[in-house]
Amino acid sequence: MKLLDDIFEKRAGLAGIAAGAAAAKSPVLGAGLAGGLTGAIGASIGKAFTPASEEDVKAEAVGELFDPAHEAELVKIRTQAMLSEFLSMDPVISTYEPNEVATAYNQIVQLTPRAAQQPAIMRGLLRKMLQQQDALEPFEAGQLAEVEERLKKIEEPAQRFMTPMPVEK
């Protein structure tokens, strides 16, 4: 607690110095500045040490779960794990350089972002792309588009049901 007391004393001292400098130029400005800084510091300290209500904690947790940045981070982690597994365990993919695998993966993601998150689909697609030197036949591209459309239809109901429900009071 001593460290926190020192920090708060330094902040109060800085606020006093700023208010004193402002008071030298304008007594009204100096008084307003001192009151504003002290009030702001007090409010932030009060907020930091006031326990959040249960409803606020729940709302924040739900918000974090549905945060697009959080979802993007999860996708990134899953993708890295999937590609790492392919590079170390797959008998075909492991024979290629990681840069080649990443290039093939990026090309597939551009065509089918949802399919790229499915390891069972990606293993075969990556093998095919790597063996054909990053080329897909038009027929194969059409099949990928169909797979992507089906995955989109499967995903949409889940998105509808996963929206946070309003908190009843």
C-alpha positions, -999 to 999 in steps of 0.1 A, spaced: 0 0 0 29 23 6 37 23 -31 2 33 -40 2 60 -14 34 74 -29 19 73 -64 -13 91 -53 8 117 -34 29 124 -65 -3 128 -86 -17 151 -61 15 171 -60 15 173 -98 -21 185 -98 -11 212 -72 18 224 -93 -3 226 -124 -31 244 -106 -5 268 -90 10 276 -124 -25 282 -138 -35 303 -108 -5 326 -113 -19 334 -148 -56 333 -139 -70 327 -104 -103 314 -119 -85 290 -142 -62 278 -114 -91 270 -91 -110 252 -118 -79 232 -129 -72 221 -94 -107 211 -87 -110 193 -121 -78 174 -117 -85 164 -81 -120 154 -90 -109 134 -120 -82 116 -100 -106 109 -72 -132 95 -96 -107 72 -113 -94 60 -80 -129 54 -68 -138 35 -99 -107 14 -97 -114 3 -62 -152 -1 -64 -162 -37 -71 -182 -41 -103 -217 -54 -101 -224 -90 -111 -244 -78 -141 -215 -56 -152 -191 -85 -149 -214 -108 -169 -220 -82 -196 -182 -76 -199 -175 -114 -202 -202 -118 -229 -189 -88 -247 -154 -102 -247 -166 -136 -260 -183 -120 -290 -156 -94 -296 -145 -97 -333 -109 -91 -322 -111 -121 -298 -126 -143 -325 -99 -133 -349 -73 -142 -323 -89 -176 -318 -89 -182 -356 -53 -172 -358 -43 -196 -330 -63 -225 -345 -48 -219 -379 -12 -218 -366 -19 -251 -347 -34 -267 -377 -6 -257 -401 20 -267 -375 5 -301 -372 4 -305 -409 41 -295 -413 52 -319 -386 28 -349 -390 14 -351 -425 35 -374 -447 29 -352 -478 27 -316 -465 58 -321 -442 80 -326 -473 74 -290 -484 90 -258 -470 69 -238 -445 68 -208 -469 54 -230 -496 27 -243 -473 19 -208 -461 16 -195 -497 -8 -224 -506 -28 -218 -475 -32 -181 -482 -44 -188 -517 -70 -212 -504 -81 -187 -477 -88 -162 -505 -111 -186 -522 -127 -203 -492 -122 -186 -459 -146 -209 -440 -132 -241 -455 -97 -229 -445 -107 -233 -409 -117 -270 -413 -86 -292 -408 -103 -322 -426 -108 -301 -457 -76 -282 -455 -53 -312 -454 -66 -325 -487 -66 -290 -503 -31 -282 -492 -18 -315 -505 -35 -309 -538 -23 -273 -541 13 -282 -532 15 -312 -555 0 -292 -584 24 -263 -577 -2 -238 -564 -27 -244 -593 -63 -254 -591 -84 -266 -621 -116 -246 -627 -137 -277 -618 -119 -279 -584 -124 -242 -578 -161 -247 -585 -163 -275 -560 -145 -253 -534 -171 -226 -540 -199 -251 -533 -182 -263 -501 -178 -227 -490 -215 -220 -497 -226 -251 -476 -203 -241 -447 -218 -206 -448 -254 -220 -445 -243 -242 -416 -226 -213 -399 -254 -188 -402 -279 -204 -377 -251 -206 -352 -245 -169 -355 -281 -161 -350 -284 -182 -318 -251 -170 -304 -260 -134 -300 -260 -122 -264 -294 -120 -248 -305 -88 -230 -301 -90 -193 -334 -90 -175 -337 -69 -144 
